[in-house]
Amino acid sequence: MRRPFLFWFISPAALVAAGFLLAMAAVLQYAFLAFIPGELQPGGFTLQNFREMMKPLYAGVFFDTVKLCFLTAVLALLAGYPLALALVRARNPYVKSAILIISVTPLFLGEVIRTYAWIIVLGNRGFVNGSLMALGLIDAPIPLLFTRLGVVVALVHVTLPVVVIMLAAAIAHIDRDLERAAAALGARPLRVFWTVTLPLSMPGIIAGLTTGFAWTFSAFATPQLIGGGRVNMVSNLVYSLGFASFNFPFAAALSVAGLVLTAVALAGFRLLLRPLHKVGLT
Amino acid sequence: MILAFRLLVLLLLAFVLMPALVAIIAAFEARAIIAFPPQGFSWRWFERALNYEDFRTGFAHSVFVAAIASTLSVIIGSMAAYAMDRYQFRGKATLEALLLAPLAIPHFTIGLGALILAAQLGQSRGWPVVILAHVVLVLPFVLRSLYVSLKNIDPRLEQAALSLGARPGRVIWTVTLPALAPGLAGGWLFAAILSFNEFTASLFVTSQRTQTLPVAMYNYVREYADPSMAAISALYILLTTIVLVIANRFLGLGRILGTEDGRN
């Protein structure tokens, strides 16, 4: 086929892609430049930023971030699966729409509002503590805000919508005749789910887990405000290094390391889940 | 078992909804604190939120940025999606990978990169940087929803028009574009909402002069503890829900998000 307008059609997108590439190259370049305190302009080439990162303080934040992201992705997967299944399988169109809208609304509220709402839920005089105290179940508020538990719960809420979308897309593509065949052969609903539906939705599970992990890694306001400085993620470290100490080279180096780490973690997920995928007979 | 499953789904939906409901209730608190159960009833935090200068300018900035960024991404995205769907060309896979990459890259990295690049170009924190960062961030979503729409257009319609003697430009204008219209509208809306909400990258690339609403709200939460933020959240939640319900009614949210494939 002839390709009329090809050049005009892809040029604007190519410009955007080039801009993105240049921005990423700028981060990479800064990661290898020396920080001169009191100066906004970085100095010459150095590996010092990456050496600095090995310090327990920073390595600890990395380790913590990965743990938080993994935990959040798994919990979001566990919570998201029933929602996605109900969304795809609901017969009543109103129920279907309601489940979809409720599940994705948080995505369209942005991280700031969701995080703020969780502050009201988790605070000492917040919804959970206020309700429990009004019911006389506790005398003094349980600390929830500024704890890991609080951060994880809020992160799961932030990550859940994407995981639901990924899972629903995969479940929607399952051929229902396979389930019907299993049922016709005498399998009970739970067995049909366990031996047919779940294995066939494995691509969605992998996509949900990896996207959930990457999405959580990107979270900034949630760990910053709910963690209140006690739970720090790489994103918070990058921001405070940039805007509190103007150490942009080190912030850039942390970003690069974060990217590499996410890529390795995602590749690891795929490798780990591959045998599972095979056992699932897909 | 079906009952237990339904109960579980209801509980999960309640978990998703609960924070938003709690924020809405807290917005009507009469005192100057956030506390449960609220005491008294007052509209005054809504009044304060609507009159708060940073929220007003932030809202105007967000509308401005979202309108331009989503329009640009739909124009750029639809042309690119069409070319990538219908043509084979060198570098296609690379271009597509680059355009979709921002999905997998943390927003703080993209924000930091945009900030450094802008500083190097002497364009620090102006509108072009903010808008460009938003275009980069929402383009993957626009592309995704446009691919789905393009796949649903029967290529024979275009071939028929071509074989009847229409020139390619006319085919695109009279056949492809009208068939693509719902997809374009859906993509535009999706992009506008995402850009309106974009926070982390905006925090890096905006200044006091260009701060968007989410950035203004973030700064407010850090400084004040009164229910004004709950009031603005309540308005925000209301607005978003209305937009989503309308989008679902007219464009099919499931189709925009790719959670349906029509066979079920």
Interface residues (C-beta under 8 A of the other chain):
Chain A: M1 R2 R3 P4 F5 L6 W8 F9 I10 P12 A13 A14 V16 A17 G19 F20 L21 L22 A23 M24 A26 V27 Y30 L40 A79 P82 L83 A84 A86 L87 V88 K96 S97 I99 L100 I101 I102 S103 V104 T105 P106 F108 L109 G110 E111 V112 I113 R114 T115 Y116 A117 W118 I119 I120 V121 G123 R125 G126 F127 N129 G130 S131 A134 H157 L160 I165 A168 A169 A172 H173 R176 P189 L190 A214 F217 S218 F220 A221 L225 V234 S235 V238 Y239 G242 F248 A251 A252 S255 G258 L259 T262 L266
Chain B: M1 I2 F5 R6 L8 V9 L12 L13 F15 V16 L17 M18 P19 A20 V22 A23 A26 I33 I34 A35 F36 P37 I75 I76 G77 M79 A80 Y82 A83 M84 R86 Y87 F89 L95 L98 L99 A101 P102 A104 I105 P106 H107 F108 T109 I110 L112 G113 A114 L115 I116 L117 A119 Q120 L132 V135 V136 L139 P168 G169 I172 I193 L194 F196 N197 E198 F199 T200 L203 F204 P214 M217 Y218 V221 R222 M229 A230 S233 Y236 I237 T240 T241 V243 L244 V245 N248 L253 G254 L257 G258 T259 E260 D261 R263 N264
